[in-house]
Every structure is written in C-alpha cells, then in structure tokens.
C-alpha cells in the first residue's frame, strides 16, 4: 500500500522523477506515488518542489508536510499531517 494512516497523519511512499517537463503527481506504481518535478536534485530544490506540489494537491499547508526518509534519494517516505485528500494524487 502506498499510504498508511498513523497517529501523526498519513505516511506516503513517493518516487520522485526530476528534470521532468512539468510538475505532476500520479500514477501509483509498485506501491509508490510517482511525482514528476521540473526541479533539479540540487541544494534541496527538488525536495522543496516536492513539498509544494504535495501541499497543493492534498490541500494542506506545506508546513504540515515532512520528509521522514530519503532526503537524498528518489524513494521517499513523506508524512502528511492533517486530513489530506489522497484521491487527488492519482
């Protein structure tokens, strides 16, 4: 399962693909949400872009999103605090 509800919020598994033509989320493949980003993986730019697109798509503030694991990897575990709209990701 690509997402799991916890006492802190919802943890999602994400695979980030950088240098894409546009920013977009979905589909879910191999139990990971695919997120395409135009940002390059330099100096945290891709991580900031990931938080921005997840915030916009889920309808929650960017301060409610935390990368739990995978800061320097394309495979990440991300915590979404609050009540994110997961259906908007796919």
Backbone as a chain_set.jsonl record, in Angstrom:
{"seq": "XXXXXXXXXXXXXXXXXXXXXXXXXXXXXXXXXXXXXXXXXXXXXXXXXXXXXXXXXXXXXXXXXXXXXXXXXXXXXXXXXXXXXXXXXX", "coords": {"N": [[0.843, -1.179, 0.0], [0.597, 2.211, -0.809], [0.148, 4.262, 0.935], [-0.256, 5.003, 4.424], [-2.117, 5.263, 7.334], [-1.347, 6.96, 10.3], [-0.882, 7.811, 13.809], [0.08, 10.379, 13.723], [-0.571, 11.375, 11.237], [-0.778, 10.91, 7.73], [1.319, 8.669, 6.116], [3.122, 8.56, 3.179], [4.46, 6.745, 0.398], [6.819, 7.754, -1.903], [8.048, 8.16, -5.19], [10.348, 10.118, -6.707], [10.75, 11.846, -9.71], [12.975, 13.725, -11.314], [13.792, 16.7, -13.296], [11.704, 16.764, -15.126], [9.235, 17.481, -17.695], [7.044, 18.841, -16.738], [5.414, 19.655, -13.594], [3.811, 17.141, -11.8], [1.552, 14.767, -10.234], [1.166, 11.231, -9.711], [0.919, 8.33, -11.768], [0.198, 5.676, -9.34], [2.657, 3.346, -8.796], [4.091, 0.19, -8.216], [3.587, 0.326, -5.439], [4.256, 2.994, -4.837], [3.782, 6.489, -4.991], [4.141, 8.21, -7.919], [5.92, 11.112, -8.563], [6.455, 13.747, -10.633], [8.849, 16.205, -11.282], [9.934, 19.451, -12.25], [12.142, 20.574, -11.157], [15.652, 20.438, -10.406], [17.696, 17.964, -8.778], [19.276, 19.476, -6.782], [20.836, 21.117, -4.085], [18.585, 20.878, -2.407], [16.41, 21.713, -3.9], [14.624, 20.047, -5.349], [13.38, 18.66, -3.254], [12.032, 20.771, -1.956], [10.316, 21.511, -4.032], [8.845, 19.153, -4.217], [7.486, 19.135, -1.735], [5.937, 21.426, -2.118], [4.243, 20.708, -4.325], [2.914, 18.486, -3.26], [1.587, 19.692, -1.141], [-0.12, 21.502, -2.47], [-1.665, 19.711, -4.031], [-2.784, 17.95, -2.109], [-4.175, 19.689, -0.544], [-3.326, 20.815, 1.872], [-1.399, 22.761, 4.267], [2.029, 23.622, 3.467], [3.743, 23.479, 5.627], [2.797, 21.346, 7.01], [3.874, 19.102, 6.026], [6.366, 16.643, 5.948], [9.488, 15.273, 5.137], [10.29, 12.139, 5.93], [12.105, 10.098, 5.443], [14.727, 9.6, 3.11], [15.864, 11.974, 2.094], [17.984, 12.472, 0.304], [17.477, 10.71, -1.693], [15.658, 9.228, -4.455], [13.53, 7.734, -3.692], [11.186, 8.123, -1.235], [9.837, 8.565, 2.088], [7.078, 10.225, 3.192], [5.49, 12.369, 5.464], [2.214, 13.431, 5.881], [0.525, 15.696, 7.606], [-2.643, 16.155, 9.21], [-5.687, 16.141, 7.317], [-5.287, 14.94, 4.458], [-6.326, 14.996, 1.023], [-6.268, 12.201, -0.47], [-7.233, 11.071, -2.805], [-6.899, 12.929, -4.775], [-4.334, 12.649, -5.671], [-4.02, 10.632, -7.53]], "CA": [[0.0, 0.0, 0.0], [1.443, 3.398, -0.953], [-0.106, 5.198, 2.031], [-0.626, 4.368, 5.689], [-2.601, 6.202, 8.345], [-0.692, 6.828, 11.6], [-1.431, 8.759, 14.783], [0.553, 11.723, 13.372], [-1.124, 11.779, 9.944], [-0.689, 9.88, 6.701], [2.653, 8.486, 5.557], [3.036, 8.075, 1.8], [5.697, 6.365, -0.284], [6.921, 8.581, -3.105], [9.213, 8.072, -6.074], [10.494, 11.414, -7.358], [11.438, 11.864, -11.002], [13.346, 15.119, -11.521], [14.055, 17.18, -14.661], [10.542, 16.43, -15.964], [8.712, 18.588, -18.483], [6.074, 19.594, -15.922], [5.181, 19.099, -12.258], [2.533, 16.425, -11.671], [1.544, 13.587, -9.374], [0.474, 10.053, -10.227], [0.082, 7.328, -11.096], [0.834, 4.864, -8.307], [3.285, 2.146, -9.361], [4.924, -0.559, -7.257], [3.314, 0.856, -4.102], [4.811, 4.329, -4.654], [3.195, 7.558, -5.779], [5.126, 8.826, -8.798], [5.819, 12.57, -8.628], [7.379, 14.316, -11.614], [9.191, 17.578, -10.925], [10.834, 20.149, -13.17], [13.323, 20.971, -10.38], [16.813, 19.545, -10.399], [18.006, 17.499, -7.422], [20.448, 20.216, -6.299], [20.654, 22.036, -2.958], [17.258, 20.756, -1.817], [15.361, 22.277, -4.769], [13.614, 19.028, -5.67], [12.612, 18.395, -2.035], [11.114, 21.895, -1.765], [9.284, 21.399, -5.069], [8.0, 18.026, -3.83], [6.599, 19.594, -0.66], [4.982, 22.378, -2.705], [3.221, 20.038, -5.142], [2.098, 17.664, -2.372], [0.741, 20.626, -0.406], [-1.157, 21.987, -3.39], [-2.533, 18.609, -4.444], [-3.507, 17.393, -0.96], [-4.976, 20.724, 0.082], [-2.872, 21.073, 3.242], [-0.263, 23.694, 4.27], [3.338, 22.995, 3.258], [4.323, 23.227, 6.94], [2.243, 20.088, 7.523], [4.495, 18.014, 5.27], [7.735, 16.385, 6.391], [10.163, 14.118, 4.539], [10.776, 11.315, 7.035], [13.248, 9.291, 5.0], [15.03, 9.712, 1.693], [16.195, 13.351, 1.703], [18.895, 12.486, -0.845], [17.115, 9.586, -2.556], [14.412, 9.437, -5.203], [12.493, 6.998, -2.958], [11.0, 8.866, -0.004], [8.666, 8.425, 2.957], [6.653, 11.594, 3.489], [4.385, 12.479, 6.407], [1.238, 14.486, 5.627], [-0.275, 15.9, 8.818], [-3.981, 16.667, 8.922], [-6.581, 15.292, 6.524], [-5.023, 15.137, 3.04], [-7.24, 14.38, 0.052], [-5.416, 11.27, -1.204], [-7.8, 10.76, -4.117], [-6.425, 13.923, -5.734], [-2.99, 12.305, -6.129], [-3.992, 9.635, -8.607]], "C": [[0.889, 1.244, 0.0], [1.198, 4.448, 0.122], [-0.566, 4.424, 3.256], [-1.005, 5.448, 6.693], [-1.875, 5.924, 9.653], [-1.327, 7.83, 12.563], [-1.009, 10.196, 14.47], [-0.072, 12.254, 12.087], [-1.085, 10.615, 8.977], [0.732, 9.849, 6.154], [2.481, 7.909, 4.155], [4.43, 7.731, 1.288], [5.713, 7.088, -1.624], [8.174, 8.216, -3.879], [9.257, 9.378, -6.86], [11.28, 11.241, -8.653], [11.701, 13.334, -11.333], [13.601, 15.414, -13.001], [12.931, 16.823, -15.625], [10.091, 17.681, -16.728], [7.719, 19.441, -17.717], [5.951, 18.919, -14.56], [3.829, 18.403, -12.25], [2.689, 15.203, -10.776], [0.791, 12.457, -10.061], [1.128, 9.549, -11.482], [0.83, 6.677, -9.928], [1.36, 3.61, -8.987], [4.157, 1.501, -8.302], [4.814, 0.017, -5.845], [4.015, 2.174, -3.801], [4.046, 5.309, -5.536], [4.307, 8.179, -6.606], [4.865, 10.325, -8.819], [6.897, 13.073, -9.58], [7.578, 15.787, -11.292], [10.119, 18.186, -11.967], [12.139, 20.517, -12.471], [14.431, 19.934, -10.505], [17.116, 19.14, -8.96], [19.287, 18.144, -6.876], [20.048, 21.127, -5.154], [19.238, 22.037, -2.397], [16.117, 21.297, -2.667], [14.248, 21.273, -5.05], [12.771, 18.705, -4.438], [11.619, 19.521, -1.76], [9.983, 21.846, -2.785], [8.32, 20.258, -4.752], [7.007, 18.454, -2.751], [5.546, 20.548, -1.213], [3.881, 21.671, -3.487], [2.335, 19.134, -4.279], [1.127, 18.537, -1.582], [-0.429, 21.098, -1.265], [-2.161, 20.888, -3.732], [-3.387, 18.087, -3.294], [-4.386, 18.419, -0.274], [-4.626, 20.956, 1.543], [-1.681, 22.035, 3.176], [1.072, 22.961, 4.112], [4.043, 22.709, 4.584], [3.832, 21.947, 7.58], [2.851, 18.872, 6.838], [5.951, 17.884, 5.696], [8.285, 15.155, 5.666], [10.803, 13.342, 5.683], [12.041, 10.555, 6.678], [13.463, 9.519, 3.517], [15.352, 11.114, 1.219], [17.06, 13.397, 0.443], [18.62, 11.348, -1.83], [15.868, 9.928, -3.358], [13.242, 8.707, -4.557], [12.368, 7.615, -1.568], [9.78, 8.38, 0.771], [8.321, 9.831, 3.413], [5.439, 11.556, 4.416], [3.519, 13.672, 6.015], [0.383, 14.601, 6.879], [-1.626, 16.48, 8.427], [-4.783, 15.651, 8.128], [-6.347, 15.521, 5.033], [-6.059, 14.428, 2.163], [-6.405, 13.477, -0.855], [-5.945, 10.956, -2.592], [-7.314, 11.737, -5.179], [-5.041, 13.596, -6.285], [-2.994, 11.42, -7.36], [-4.868, 10.01, -9.765]], "O": [[1.855, 1.3, 0.761], [1.948, 5.42, 0.221], [-1.172, 3.357, 3.158], [-0.282, 6.429, 6.868], [-1.793, 4.771, 10.077], [-2.204, 8.602, 12.177], [-1.671, 11.138, 14.906], [-0.098, 13.466, 11.872], [-1.328, 9.47, 9.357], [1.281, 10.883, 5.774], [1.791, 6.908, 3.961], [5.43, 8.331, 1.683], [4.744, 7.04, -2.381], [9.233, 7.992, -3.294], [8.32, 9.705, -7.588], [12.323, 10.587, -8.691], [10.77, 14.094, -11.599], [13.624, 14.512, -13.838], [13.177, 16.605, -16.811], [10.522, 18.795, -16.429], [7.564, 20.628, -18.006], [6.335, 17.762, -14.391], [2.82, 18.989, -12.641], [3.786, 14.678, -10.586], [-0.099, 12.687, -10.879], [1.821, 10.293, -12.175], [1.942, 7.076, -9.581], [0.618, 2.898, -9.665], [4.877, 2.186, -7.577], [5.815, 0.174, -5.146], [4.337, 2.453, -2.647], [3.706, 5.001, -6.679], [5.311, 8.63, -6.054], [3.74, 10.765, -9.06], [8.089, 12.855, -9.364], [6.619, 16.523, -11.059], [10.993, 17.503, -12.502], [13.146, 20.749, -13.14], [14.188, 18.74, -10.682], [16.826, 19.89, -8.028], [20.253, 17.453, -6.551], [19.041, 21.83, -5.236], [18.743, 23.076, -1.96], [14.975, 21.338, -2.21], [13.067, 21.615, -4.994], [11.565, 18.495, -4.562], [10.481, 19.257, -1.372], [8.828, 22.107, -2.449], [7.118, 20.375, -4.989], [5.815, 18.163, -2.854], [4.383, 20.483, -0.814], [2.705, 22.0, -3.329], [1.136, 19.024, -4.534], [-0.027, 18.158, -1.379], [-1.58, 21.09, -0.829], [-3.369, 21.12, -3.72], [-4.574, 17.812, -3.474], [-5.264, 18.05, 0.507], [-5.498, 21.254, 2.359], [-1.019, 22.121, 2.141], [1.225, 21.826, 4.564], [4.859, 21.79, 4.659], [4.385, 21.504, 8.587], [2.399, 17.745, 7.044], [6.676, 18.874, 5.795], [7.621, 14.121, 5.593], [11.738, 13.82, 6.325], [12.935, 10.388, 7.507], [12.504, 9.62, 2.752], [15.135, 11.426, 0.048], [16.879, 14.279, -0.397], [19.444, 11.062, -2.699], [15.109, 10.82, -2.98], [12.085, 9.02, -4.839], [13.335, 7.63, -0.806], [8.825, 7.857, 0.198], [9.166, 10.543, 3.954], [4.487, 10.811, 4.184], [4.02, 14.782, 5.839], [-0.4, 13.7, 7.181], [-1.741, 17.203, 7.438], [-4.576, 14.444, 8.256], [-7.129, 16.228, 4.397], [-6.593, 13.383, 2.536], [-5.894, 13.923, -1.882], [-5.164, 10.605, -3.477], [-7.318, 11.408, -6.365], [-4.613, 14.202, -7.268], [-2.053, 11.461, -8.153], [-4.946, 9.27, -10.745]]}, "num_chains": 1, "name": "protein.A"}
